[in-house]
């Protein structure tokens, strides 16, 4: 809930849930939990059955941890193709990526992450990771900038894939 930068959408890998059993409940206090595949793997060459296995396992892990069944899927590495989109759709999820990459996963410093957020337009989605110290440090500045622009954080709409005001 840092600097009131809520709500947010978390995309989780089910394989990580067991190591942090309370994380899903914590995430639900500030936003929504959606699918990021069971393992953090590039599924670009996967068969439909392999993709289905990843997504079904992940949905089960998320639901078993106390969150609603995901309606949005963000693939690891942003890899999307017709097979991935089709399987996600069959499981009731839209597939999305992001409009802007903060590069936090690549060692971006706090100023660079703040700058990446400064480029956001209304309804756009930025890629950030909750396990990156520099991203967490950037949150107060991001919240202030959004407020100054008249923007607010929003959950991702499962119909459009765009961020919408709460």
Residue pairs with C-beta under 8 A, 6 or more apart in sequence:
1 29
1 30
2 136
2 139
2 140
2 143
3 139
3 140
3 142
3 143
3 144
4 143
5 139
5 142
5 143
5 146
5 153
6 30
6 31
6 153
7 30
7 31
7 32
7 153
7 154
7 155
7 166
8 30
8 31
8 32
8 153
8 155
9 31
9 32
9 33
9 34
9 72
9 155
9 156
9 163
10 27
10 31
10 32
10 33
10 34
10 130
11 34
11 35
11 36
11 72
11 74
12 23
12 24
12 27
12 33
12 34
12 35
12 36
12 58
12 62
13 36
13 37
13 38
13 39
13 40
13 58
13 76
14 37
14 38
14 57
14 58
14 59
14 60
14 61
14 62
15 38
15 39
15 40
15 61
16 23
17 23
17 24
17 61
17 62
17 65
21 65
23 65
24 33
24 62
24 65
24 66
24 67
25 65
25 66
27 33
27 67
28 66
28 67
31 155
32 67
32 68
32 155
32 156
33 62
33 65
33 67
33 68
33 70
34 70
34 71
34 72
34 73
34 74
34 93
34 156
35 55
35 58
35 59
35 62
35 70
35 72
35 73
35 74
35 88
35 93
36 58
36 73
36 74
36 75
36 76
37 43
37 54
37 55
37 58
37 73
37 75
37 76
38 53
38 54
38 55
38 57
38 58
38 61
39 54
40 76
41 54
41 76
42 76
42 77
42 79
43 50
43 51
43 54
43 75
43 76
43 79
43 84
44 79
44 81
44 84
46 54
46 83
46 84
47 83
48 83
48 86
48 87
51 83
51 84
51 87
51 88
52 87
52 90
52 91
55 73
55 87
55 88
55 91
55 93
56 91
58 70
59 69
59 70
59 91
62 69
62 70
63 69
69 92
70 93
71 92
71 93
71 94
71 158
72 93
72 94
72 95
72 96
72 156
72 158
72 161
73 84
73 88
73 93
73 94
73 95
73 96
74 95
74 96
74 97
74 98
75 84
75 95
75 97
78 97
78 98
78 127
80 95
80 97
84 95
85 95
88 94
88 95
89 95
93 158
94 158
94 159
94 161
96 125
96 156
96 161
97 125
97 127
98 125
98 126
98 127
99 120
99 121
99 124
99 125
99 126
100 116
100 117
100 119
100 120
100 124
100 125
100 126
100 127
101 116
101 126
101 127
102 108
102 112
102 113
102 116
102 117
102 126
102 127
102 128
102 135
103 112
103 113
103 116
104 113
104 127
104 128
104 129
104 132
104 134
104 135
105 127
105 129
105 132
108 116
108 134
109 134
110 134
110 137
110 138
110 141
113 128
113 134
113 135
113 138
113 142
114 138
114 141
114 142
114 145
116 126
117 126
117 138
117 142
117 145
117 146
118 145
120 126
120 146
120 151
122 151
123 162
123 163
123 164
124 162
124 163
125 156
125 161
125 162
125 163
128 135
129 135
130 136
143 153
146 152
146 153
152 165
152 166
153 163
154 163
154 164
154 165
154 166
155 163
155 164
155 166
156 162
156 163
156 164
157 163
157 164
